[in-house]
Amino acid sequence: MLITFKSDADGDVIMFGQIGRLMLKTLGKDPDDTRGIITVAQLDDAIARLREAIAQDKAEHDPAESFEAPEQEPGQAYPEPVIHFSQRAVPLLDMLLHSARHGVDVTWES
């Protein structure tokens, strides 16, 4: 399942269901709703919630460590990089900020 966030102020932000539902919960929305809206009046609170969650995640995980290649033997496959919440949240935060600046709502649907 995919969740698509939409705004007339920015391009769509598409997330896989699990991380999208986590974003909705962070924004104070019901993660089980298949569609909804973050109104202009709700944007400031949503932005503050997401910024707080990003800061908390960065305090727990250093995003730069996600992409450091560890020492390994020749021919050994590199491990998949870990993408943390804070890295996944930035495009949505940008959308919310652009939407607030332009005074437009953000919607989502799955």
N, C-alpha and C positions, 0 to 999 in steps of 0.2 A: 504494500500500500504506500502511496505517496501523498504528501500534504503539500499543497501549493498555496503560498501566500501571495496575494496580489495587491497592488496599489497603483493608482494613476500617476504617482510621483516617481515610480521606479520600476525596474524589470521584476519579473516574477522570481520568487525564491522557492525552490522545490527541495523538499527534504523527505527522506525515507520515514515511514510511519513512526517508528520508535523514537527517533530524535525529534521529529515534528511534534509528537504528543508531549515530549518533555519540554519543548519550547512553549507550547500552549499552556502547560501547567505552570511554567515559570512566569508567563505573562498574566496569570490569574484567570485563565480560561479553562473550560471543561475539556480535557484532552480526548474525551469520547465523542464530542460533537463532530459531526462530519463536515460541518460548515459553520461559519460564524463571522463576526465582525469585531474589529477593534476601532471604536469610533475616535474621532478627533479628540473628544473630551477625555478619552481613556489613554491616549498615546503617551502623555507625560508619565503616568504611573507605569505603563508597560515598559517604557524606556528605562525608567529607574530600576524596575525589577530585573530587567535583562542585564543592565550594567552591573548590578550587585551580584548576580549569578556569575557573570563573566569574571569579575574581580575575585570572587571566591574560588572559582575553578583555577584561575591563574595562580592563586596563592597555594593551591594544592598540587598543581602540575606546571612545570615549566614547558610551554609549548615548543621552545627551541629544541628540547630533548627528543621530541617526537621524530625528528628528521636526521638525527646523528646516526651515521652508519657505524655499527659496532665492529670491533676487530673480528675477523673470521678467516677460516681456511679457504684456500683457492677452490672454486667450484661450489662452495656452499651458498645457498640462496640467502638473500637478505630478508630479515623479518619485515612484515608489513608495518608501515609507520602507524602510530597511534594518533588518531585525530581526536582531540579533546573537545569538550563542550564549548569552551571559549572560542575555539577556532571555527566551530560550526555555527555559532551564534552571531558572528560578526556580520554576515550578509543580511540577516534579519534585523539586526540593530541598525545597520545603514538604511534599510528600507523604512523602519519606524522613524528614524531621524528625518529622512527626506519627506515622508508623509506628514510629519508634524510641521516641518518648514513650509510645506505647500498647503496645509490645511485639508488633507484628504484622509479618508478612512483606509484601513487595511482589512482585507477579507481573507479567509482561508477556506479551502475545501479539500476533501479527500475522495 
